[in-house]
Amino acid sequence: MFERLIQLIGEDKFNEIQNKKILLIGVGGVGSYALEALVRNGFTNITIIDFDTIALSNLNRQLITNAHNIGQSKVIEGILRAKRINPNILIDGIEKRLTIDNLPQILDLNYDYIIDACDDINIKFELIQKSLKYNYKLISSMGTAKKLDPTKLEITTLDKTNNDPLARILRKKVKDAKINKKIHVVSSTEVPLNIDTLGTANLVPSVAGLLCVSYIVNDIIKTK
């Protein structure tokens, strides 16, 4: 099923992709599209973590959702979708809320890359700090609510983000902690709409998820 991908990147780089161990945190708006891209780009060792179940309000933006799986576990539905695409995939699911306390025991499983697609600012900051200790490569998705233009998304570093309220909070936490490393993120330069709720279309989170996986793929295949 990966003939076209192998033609593009070569057998050796494809084998590298298959040997990488990936942790995906969150399989919602951003994470569900990231999961799809991981599976369709040959990653076969994936762990996904999410505590939530599918709600009716998720249907407009989360790829794993449909009218028939309302109320089901996002992790279970994500695994089912991944296995329908590639039955040979090795995918594990963790159905729990990620906390500062339980994060270390998950990171002890030695991942090569982590995609942070969660909404918890404290977990995002903790992942940045822990990346220094555990030596994994992190790509973190910033805010996608109140935005409609996917062309304003980019892979950048946290210090270069703008018009992103979530990134602004995270930048301050990183600065206060005196963390000097470059933190790779997917962020939009679009000015958020002036609305009172966190309204979201699938246009921005979907592309954010694809960009997270693009960062990993291109990091693996780059010339060393």
C-alpha positions in Angstrom: 0.0 0.0 0.0 3.0 2.3 0.3 4.4 2.0 -3.2 3.8 5.6 -4.1 5.4 6.9 -0.8 8.4 4.7 -1.4 8.8 6.1 -4.9 8.9 9.5 -3.3 11.3 9.1 -0.4 13.1 5.8 -1.1 13.1 2.4 0.6 15.7 3.3 3.2 13.8 6.4 4.5 10.6 4.5 4.4 12.2 1.9 6.7 13.3 4.6 9.0 9.7 5.9 9.2 8.4 2.4 10.1 11.0 2.0 12.9 10.1 5.3 14.7 8.1 5.2 17.8 5.4 7.9 18.0 3.3 9.2 20.8 0.2 11.2 19.8 -1.4 13.1 22.6 -5.0 13.9 21.8 -7.1 12.6 18.9 -9.6 15.5 18.6 -9.6 18.2 15.9 -5.8 18.3 15.4 -5.0 14.8 16.6 -7.4 12.9 14.5 -6.0 14.3 11.3 -2.4 13.7 12.7 -3.3 10.1 13.3 -4.6 9.7 9.8 -1.4 11.2 8.4 0.8 9.0 10.5 -0.9 5.8 9.4 -1.0 6.8 5.7 2.6 7.8 5.7 3.9 4.4 7.0 4.3 4.8 10.7 3.6 1.5 12.3 4.5 2.0 15.9 2.0 4.5 17.4 0.6 5.1 20.8 -2.4 7.4 21.2 -3.7 8.9 24.4 -7.1 10.6 25.1 -9.5 10.4 28.0 -12.6 11.7 26.1 -15.6 10.2 24.3 -17.1 11.4 21.0 -19.8 14.1 21.3 -22.2 15.4 18.7 -20.4 18.7 18.7 -17.2 16.9 17.5 -18.7 15.9 14.2 -17.8 19.1 12.4 -14.0 18.9 12.9 -12.8 15.5 14.2 -11.9 12.9 11.5 -12.6 9.8 13.6 -16.2 10.8 14.3 -19.4 10.0 12.6 -23.1 9.8 13.3 -22.8 6.2 14.5 -20.1 6.4 17.1 -21.4 9.2 19.4 -20.5 8.3 23.0 -17.7 5.9 22.0 -14.1 6.2 23.2 -11.9 8.4 21.0 -9.0 6.1 21.6 -10.9 3.0 20.5 -12.4 4.7 17.5 -8.9 6.0 16.5 -7.5 2.5 16.8 -10.3 1.0 14.7 -9.9 3.6 12.0 -6.1 3.1 11.9 -6.4 -0.7 11.6 -9.0 -0.4 8.8 -6.3 1.5 6.8 -3.4 -0.7 7.7 -4.3 -4.0 9.5 -0.6 -4.6 10.3 -0.1 -1.5 12.3 1.1 -1.7 15.9 -1.1 0.9 17.7 -1.7 1.1 21.4 -4.2 3.3 23.2 -4.2 4.9 26.6 -7.6 5.9 27.8 -6.8 8.3 30.5 -6.4 12.0 31.2 -2.8 13.0 31.0 -1.6 14.7 34.2 1.7 16.1 35.5 1.8 13.0 37.8 1.2 10.3 35.3 3.2 11.8 32.4 6.6 10.4 33.5 5.5 6.8 33.4 4.2 7.3 29.9 7.4 9.0 28.7 9.5 6.2 30.2 8.4 4.1 27.2 11.0 6.0 25.1 9.4 7.6 22.1 11.3 9.1 19.2 8.7 11.8 18.4 5.8 13.2 20.3 2.9 15.1 18.7 1.2 17.4 21.3 -2.4 17.9 20.1 -3.9 18.5 23.5 -5.6 21.6 24.9 -4.0 21.6 28.3 -1.5 24.4 28.6 0.1 22.8 31.7 0.7 19.5 29.9 2.1 21.4 26.9 4.6 23.2 29.1 5.5 19.9 31.0 6.1 18.2 27.6 8.6 21.0 26.7 10.4 20.6 30.0 10.4 16.8 29.8 11.8 16.8 26.2 15.0 18.0 27.7 15.2 15.1 30.1 13.8 12.3 27.9 15.5 13.5 24.6 12.5 13.0 22.3 11.6 15.4 19.5 8.4 17.4 20.1 6.0 19.1 17.8 3.3 21.0 19.6 0.1 22.3 18.0 -0.9 25.8 19.2 -4.4 27.3 19.1 -6.8 26.6 16.2 -10.1 28.0 17.5 -11.6 31.2 16.3 -9.7 30.9 13.0 -10.7 30.1 9.4 -7.7 30.4 7.2 -5.5 27.3 7.0 -3.0 29.1 4.7 -1.9 31.1 7.8 -0.6 28.0 9.5 3.1 27.3 9.6 5.7 25.1 11.2 7.9 27.4 13.3 9.4 27.8 16.7 7.5 29.1 19.8 9.6 32.3 20.0 8.5 33.3 16.5 4.7 32.9 17.0 2.3 35.8 16.8 -1.5 36.3 16.9 -1.8 33.0 18.9 -3.1 33.5 22.4 -2.2 30.0 23.5 1.3 30.4 22.2 1.6 33.7 24.0 0.8 32.0 27.4 3.3 29.2 26.7 6.0 31.6 25.6 5.8 33.4 29.0 6.0 30.1 30.9 9.0 29.0 28.9 10.7 32.4 29.4 10.0 32.4 33.2 11.5 28.9 33.4 14.6 30.1 31.5 14.3 27.4 28.9 16.5 28.3 25.9 15.9 25.5 23.5 14.0 26.0 20.2 10.5 24.5 20.6 8.9 23.5 17.3 5.3 24.3 17.0 2.5 24.5 14.4 0.9 27.9 14.8 -1.3 30.3 12.8 -0.6 33.9 12.2 -4.3 34.6 11.6 -5.8 37.2 14.0 -8.5 35.3 15.9 -12.1 36.2 15.3 -13.7 38.5 17.9 -16.2 36.0 19.3 -16.9 35.0 22.9 -16.8 31.2 22.3 -14.1 28.8 21.0 -15.9 28.3 17.7 -14.0 26.0 15.4 -14.3 24.7 11.8 -12.3 21.7 10.5 -10.4 23.9 8.1 -7.6 24.9 10.5 -7.2 22.0 12.9 -7.1 19.5 10.1 -4.2 21.2 8.4 -2.5 21.7 11.7 -2.6 17.9 12.2 -1.1 17.3 8.8 1.7 19.9 9.5 2.6 18.1 12.7 3.2 14.9 10.8 4.9 16.8 8.0 7.4 18.0 10.5 8.2 14.5 11.6 8.4 13.0 8.1 10.7 15.8 6.8 12.9 15.5 9.9 13.4 11.8 9.2 14.1 12.1 5.5 16.3 15.2 5.6 19.8 14.7 4.3 22.2 14.2 7.3 
